[in-house]
Amino acid sequence: MARFAEVVVNTHVRHTAREQEETYTPAGLTFHYSIPPDLADTLRPGHLVRVPFRNREVHGIVIALHDQSPVPETRPILGLVYPTPVLTETQLALARWMAEHYLTPLLYVLKLFLPPRLTAPPEPVLERTSSGPLPPDLSPEQVLLLERLRHGPVPESQLRGGGVNLTQDRILQPLLKRGLIRRKYMVTRRPPQARHETFVQLATDEENIAHILPQLGRHNPRADVLAFLLSWPDPLPTAQLVMENTGVSRQLLKRMAEEGGIGYQPGTTRVIWAKERDVLEQQLEELSARAPAQARALRAVLEQGNGVSLDVLREQGIDRAILNKLAARGLIRLVEEPALVYLRLSPEEAENRILDLRGTQAHRRVLQALQDADEPVWLGWLLAETGADRPVIRELESAGLVHTVSEEVFRDPLRRYELPTEAETPPPLTPEQQRAWDTIRQAWVTYPTRKDASLPPVFLLHGVTGSGKTEIYLRAVAHVLREGGQVLFLVPEIALTPQTIQRVAARFPGLVTVWHSELSVGERFDVWRRIMSGEARVVVGTRSALFAPYAQLRLIIVDEEHDESYKNQRLPYYHARAVAIELARLSRCPVILGSATPDVVTYTRAIRGVYRLLRLPHRVLAHRRHLEQLARESGDPASLEHWQPLSQDMPDVRTIPLPPVRVVDMRLELKAGNRSMLSRPLQAAIREALERQQQVILFINRRGRASFVMCRDCGHVLRCDRCSVPLTFHLSEEGNGRTREKGYLLCHHCNRRYPVPDRCPMCGSSRIRYFGGGTQRVEEEVRRLFPQARILRWDRDTTRGRDAHWHILEAFAHHQADILIGTQMLAKGLDLPRVTVVGVISADEGLFLPDFRAAERTFQVLTQVAGRAGRGLYGGRVIVQTYHPEHYAVRAAAHHDYEMFYRQEMAFRRLMHYPPYARLVRLLYTHTREDRARQAAEHLAQALREALAREGVEDISLIGPAPCFYTRLRGQYRWHIILRGRDPVAFLKHFPLPQGWRPDVDPYNTL
């Protein structure tokens, strides 16, 4: 049995230079703890534990168990944070690989795998050292502080509010020095928990409800009387019986009778004949002589009839004393009749009156709702529907009428989407699609039997936009689901997840979930647990979905694999594509990489046979039946004639050519006198699309209104104080989506805002001008030229709220707008059939940045944006505006010719010895002082050159040190060194980087 656990602690660990050099490994910085007896049988790798670390308590992740410890003395693990392991063996293996591959401490990697708030850094807490009496010489604030600590440790953050900061040195330090309190560090934030909801259901039948319900609620004497009369079998109970059973007075019964709810029949004495009438008449003659008063009374009794009331006789002057004498002679009997009470209301009216009096109308509404539902009902809905509150439910439960149960509830992030409930029928595959799918399908047959598992089956599905790549994905998903496995479907942006989810959920309803950074903490925790249990079968997500705990992962799809969003821009600088391939190797499953414009390195690996290249060169429009329906809805059946059958074998599948691209030289537009941001051909295309009630997409690679602000007298460009990059002018957004003329300056790197100056801060001139244009400027120009058009803008400024991407996309997809103006998100796989015109405002954005991928990014974004046009019934066209129409990236994109671009780009890469002909590792250093950043870069560069020379490494060269293109960001000066060669990672694995240096392996850009 293992005695020690190797743990990665969740805290920053500083090592001396000597310690770092002696113990350096990228995956290092682990600590050994002894396993206490109570955890000996339960502790496993992947457990999240509480451990002591120096003078504090921290969280840590167990990565391995050992029989021996490399250190002589160890401290014990304090306990488990979560009862089951939070990381699987596959996740731990993937984390180790990432730490080694990306030269990153293991802690930074492991944090990627944990749902938010499952672990937290320790924070300082204060606690009393004794519960005894307080010294008399304390200040009032010190007494207050000690009183706050009476019941246990309290975080210091909670002692700073309430009007008095009890952590001030003058209050706190004397208590610490006298030993009255102590400071320690603990993890106080509660980890996320499963959400439980209360459900309510009936616990009895209607008969019991009818009997018990009138007894509930507040005490009310009137309600007691009505309830008694309802339940008593005799419809005319005596008043005495009612009073004895309800405790009310006779006066109340009479008042209730006056109010009309009940009837009250007063009690009386009746005179009953004791003999036959002829006998009484004979006695009357005898009494007339010797007892005339009795004779008169007897005569009245005979006249009024048998059973006359005493009250009637009294009205005739006959009192009871005379009648008593007749009774003594045996002639009559005096029978007492008690007062009677009865209902004047119908049973239903009486029940309603009781509920009103007792305040139990809500009780009845609850019971009625439960009877109607005939199943357990969520308490929240029940309270909202009936107007009841929790005490009502508790009273009903105490009376045995209802039963409550607490059930765990899944916080479903898809609940806000309208998803289909029935699976759609898959369309037939084209011959090209069928060949691609047949090749992929063989991976599940051959791969599990291979002994060489160094690389999983990786397929590059290279298909033009609209060629049906998603249908291949869905066939692969269906295959995995039939075999009981899980699928990870990666998309580059949160903005794309709703559309992808709808496509996948339409084919596999109820089996799809989503994972991205905009989920709430509770949603991510619940989805994380569903993935771990295998309940979530298809996970659509961004790059962070790679780190979920899959139980039976059998397929990974990386859609738009070229997209730069797959590269993490913070430590650890991993690329989702590379991590996906390693995860597939560990899970022994295939990977499908899909793109119309694959990464140059990926495509090179495919044509070299490292990956399997599958091509879909033709765009598929739709099945004939679907097109006929669209044509009928549009009122133009003749439009079907525009599109030809794919082949003789598939006459019902219609194909469509890629949209024609017109490149507009903006230099000629200026010479012709057109100073608008929109060229004349683009204006004409927009006008024609609007007249035909079609839609337009306008793409620009900048947001804001002006890309920089400059003084026209001295040339000073306004820059961010913290980033040293030009500020962008933005108009202020109003609540209705319109803008105000008074705007602000924004740094697009640190998001800091600045007021717009009236005068130049350098020379004092008021001649300040806004140059360039972003999405806001384009929107202004479009509104000026096409005032009748409905316009949406899709950029970071308009998508700050939750689900903002989804709302904008839904509005445009449902034709609630005519023109969509946006940035990079428009180039990412959207399928909008009504779009017939796509305009690229400036193809030159980013084309000449000092980065080896500049041309590749430009080609990719132009091709992808162009692919948004012509995906529907009426085809489409693309207008690309540029000042450099001769550039090979622009020309290749205009011809939808990836091979043309690839050949010229590879010639450039070969000449400059850039990937795929070499690997790059970028070492980045930042500091608030520019001289310190420069010195650190120069010292490291010298150390690297010496190490390379000492070890005789000739195939690695250094670029730099040099300041980055973005020299200063967020107040930090930035310097970098780039290692270029066959395998710089292998060299750096044994070269300890000084503190503060961040390695970026295979950087996506070097700006």
Summary of the structure (lengths in Angstrom):
residues: 1007
radius of gyration: 42.8
end to end distance: 52.0
largest distance: 158.9
contacts: 3233
relative contact order: 0.07
helix: 39%
strand: 22%
